[in-house]
Amino acid sequence: MIDINFLLTLVVFYFVMYVTPGPNNSMVLASGLKFGLLKTIPVISGITVGHIIQLILVCLGLGKIFQIYAELQFILKILCAAYMLYLGFKIIGSFSKVEVDSSRPIKFHEAALFQIVNPKAWTISSMAASSFIINEINLIFSIFVIALAALIVCPLSISPWAAFGSAIRQFVKSYKMKIIIEYLLASLLLISAILILLQD
């Protein structure tokens, strides 16, 4: 029997980790701003499914690889920061010219695969595996509980970022304001990339 306090702690942990700024939320915000909430749903779904698979693999022991080869974490940070910079570069000029822009929303599988290079996602998975696997019950059932909670909390936590981006898109009509938002969002992505590299 799973203790209700355990479940509440797990849900709060996931919510805080998922809702706070990070690479996934930056990507979702950018997509919501450029394409709207509905077209961002595959991005949210891809992030969730990719992270659940990642979480299960870490719970099954994959996380020990990062303990043995610490340099892998640094490589992931470099790749993730580079992708954040790429997103920032793509945003400049795209929102103000969205009517003639031929770009497309990030696809489900692309968002899922992005979790491979997302150091925050690896951190969440590692913390969940080390803190919430219950030794007193079957390992598979314990992982199922952890993954199920993440499956519910993750999309609920990151969706507001897409909704916020979509809201900005709906209310901002002037060309100058769109340019300002583009550069502001690109700057936030740049800051995210720097913070990723500075993390211990």
C-alpha positions as CSV (number, residue, x, y, z in Angstrom):
1,M,0.0,0.0,0.0
2,I,1.4,3.4,-1.0
3,D,1.3,6.0,1.7
4,I,-0.7,9.2,0.8
5,N,2.1,11.4,2.2
6,F,4.6,9.7,-0.1
7,L,2.3,10.4,-3.1
8,L,1.8,14.1,-2.1
9,T,5.6,14.5,-1.6
10,L,6.2,12.9,-5.0
11,V,3.6,15.1,-6.8
12,V,5.0,18.3,-5.1
13,F,8.5,17.4,-6.1
14,Y,7.5,16.8,-9.7
15,F,5.5,20.0,-9.9
16,V,8.3,22.2,-8.5
17,M,10.8,20.6,-10.8
18,Y,8.7,20.8,-14.0
19,V,7.1,24.2,-13.5
20,T,10.3,26.1,-12.8
21,P,12.2,27.5,-15.8
22,G,14.3,25.1,-17.8
23,P,15.0,24.0,-21.4
24,N,11.7,22.2,-21.8
25,N,9.7,25.2,-20.6
26,S,11.7,27.6,-22.8
27,M,10.9,25.3,-25.8
28,V,7.2,25.1,-24.9
29,L,6.9,28.9,-24.4
30,A,8.6,29.6,-27.7
31,S,6.3,27.2,-29.5
32,G,3.2,28.6,-27.8
33,L,4.3,32.1,-28.8
34,K,4.9,31.3,-32.4
35,F,2.3,28.6,-33.2
36,G,-0.4,28.8,-30.4
37,L,-1.5,26.4,-27.7
38,L,-3.1,23.7,-29.9
39,K,-0.1,23.2,-32.1
40,T,2.2,23.0,-29.1
41,I,0.3,20.0,-27.6
42,P,2.5,17.5,-29.6
43,V,5.6,19.3,-28.1
44,I,4.2,18.9,-24.5
45,S,3.3,15.3,-25.2
46,G,6.7,14.5,-26.7
47,I,8.4,16.1,-23.7
48,T,6.3,14.0,-21.3
49,V,6.7,10.7,-23.1
50,G,10.4,11.2,-23.7
51,H,10.9,12.1,-20.0
52,I,8.9,9.1,-18.8
53,I,11.1,6.7,-20.8
54,Q,14.2,8.5,-19.5
55,L,12.9,8.2,-15.9
56,I,12.2,4.5,-16.2
57,L,15.7,3.9,-17.7
58,V,17.3,5.8,-14.9
59,C,15.3,3.9,-12.3
60,L,16.4,0.7,-13.8
61,G,20.1,1.7,-13.4
62,L,21.0,3.9,-16.4
63,G,21.7,6.8,-14.0
64,K,24.8,5.0,-12.7
65,I,26.5,5.7,-16.1
66,F,26.6,9.4,-15.2
67,Q,28.2,8.6,-11.8
68,I,30.9,6.5,-13.6
69,Y,31.5,8.9,-16.5
70,A,30.9,12.4,-15.1
71,E,32.1,14.0,-18.3
72,L,28.9,12.8,-20.0
73,Q,26.9,15.3,-18.0
74,F,29.1,18.1,-19.3
75,I,28.7,17.0,-22.9
76,L,24.9,17.0,-22.4
77,K,25.1,20.5,-21.0
78,I,27.0,21.7,-24.1
79,L,24.5,20.1,-26.5
80,C,21.5,21.4,-24.6
81,A,22.9,25.0,-24.4
82,A,23.7,24.8,-28.1
83,Y,20.1,23.8,-28.8
84,M,18.8,26.7,-26.6
85,L,21.0,29.1,-28.7
86,Y,19.7,27.6,-31.9
87,L,16.1,28.1,-30.7
88,G,16.9,31.7,-29.8
89,F,18.4,32.3,-33.2
90,K,15.3,30.8,-34.9
91,I,12.9,33.0,-32.9
92,I,14.4,36.3,-34.0
93,G,12.4,37.4,-37.0
94,S,10.0,34.4,-36.9
95,F,7.2,35.8,-34.7
96,S,6.9,39.1,-36.5
97,K,6.9,37.3,-39.9
98,V,4.8,34.3,-38.8
99,E,2.3,34.8,-41.7
100,V,5.0,34.2,-44.3
101,D,7.2,31.9,-42.2
102,S,7.6,28.4,-43.6
103,S,8.8,26.9,-40.3
104,R,6.8,24.3,-38.4
105,P,6.2,23.4,-34.8
106,I,8.5,21.0,-33.1
107,K,7.3,17.4,-33.7
108,F,6.4,14.9,-31.0
109,H,9.4,12.7,-31.6
110,E,11.8,15.7,-31.7
111,A,10.6,16.9,-28.3
112,A,10.9,13.4,-26.9
113,L,14.4,12.9,-28.2
114,F,15.4,16.4,-26.9
115,Q,15.2,14.8,-23.4
116,I,18.5,12.9,-24.2
117,V,20.4,16.2,-24.1
118,N,18.4,18.0,-21.4
119,P,20.4,18.0,-18.2
120,K,17.5,19.2,-16.1
121,A,15.5,16.2,-17.2
122,W,18.3,13.9,-16.3
123,T,18.6,15.6,-12.9
124,I,14.9,15.2,-12.2
125,S,15.1,11.5,-13.2
126,S,18.1,10.9,-11.0
127,M,16.6,12.6,-8.0
128,A,13.3,10.7,-8.4
129,A,15.1,7.4,-8.7
130,S,17.3,8.1,-5.7
131,S,14.6,9.6,-3.5
132,F,11.3,7.8,-4.3
133,I,12.0,4.2,-5.2
134,I,10.5,2.2,-2.3
135,N,12.7,-0.7,-1.3
136,E,9.9,-2.4,0.7
137,I,7.8,-3.1,-2.4
138,N,8.4,-4.6,-5.8
139,L,10.9,-2.5,-7.9
140,I,8.7,-2.6,-11.1
141,F,5.6,-1.5,-9.1
142,S,7.7,1.3,-7.4
143,I,8.9,2.5,-10.8
144,F,5.3,2.3,-12.2
145,V,4.1,4.6,-9.4
146,I,6.9,7.1,-10.0
147,A,6.4,7.1,-13.7
148,L,2.6,7.4,-13.4
149,A,2.9,10.4,-11.2
150,A,5.3,12.1,-13.7
151,L,2.9,11.2,-16.5
152,I,0.2,13.2,-14.8
153,V,2.1,16.1,-13.3
154,C,4.5,16.8,-16.2
155,P,2.0,18.0,-18.8
156,L,0.0,19.9,-16.2
157,S,3.1,21.7,-15.1
158,I,4.5,22.7,-18.4
159,S,1.3,23.6,-20.2
160,P,0.9,27.0,-18.6
161,W,4.1,28.0,-20.3
162,A,2.5,27.2,-23.7
163,A,-0.7,29.0,-22.6
164,F,1.3,32.1,-21.6
165,G,3.1,32.1,-25.0
166,S,-0.2,31.6,-26.8
167,A,-1.8,34.5,-24.8
168,I,1.0,36.8,-25.8
169,R,0.6,35.8,-29.4
170,Q,-3.1,36.6,-29.2
171,F,-2.8,40.0,-27.7
172,V,0.3,41.4,-29.4
173,K,-0.5,42.7,-32.8
174,S,1.9,45.5,-33.5
175,Y,5.0,44.7,-35.5
176,K,7.3,46.6,-33.1
177,M,5.9,44.7,-30.0
178,K,6.4,41.4,-31.8
179,I,10.1,42.4,-32.5
180,I,10.5,43.3,-28.8
181,I,9.0,39.9,-27.7
182,E,11.2,38.0,-30.1
183,Y,14.4,39.6,-28.7
184,L,13.2,39.2,-25.1
185,L,12.5,35.5,-25.6
186,A,15.7,35.0,-27.5
187,S,17.5,36.7,-24.5
188,L,15.8,34.4,-22.1
189,L,16.9,31.4,-24.1
190,L,20.5,32.8,-24.0
191,I,20.3,33.2,-20.3
192,S,18.9,29.6,-20.0
193,A,21.9,28.3,-22.0
194,I,24.4,30.2,-19.8
195,L,22.7,28.9,-16.6
196,I,22.8,25.3,-17.9
197,L,26.6,25.7,-18.5
198,L,27.2,27.2,-15.1
199,Q,25.3,24.5,-13.2
200,D,27.5,22.3,-11.0
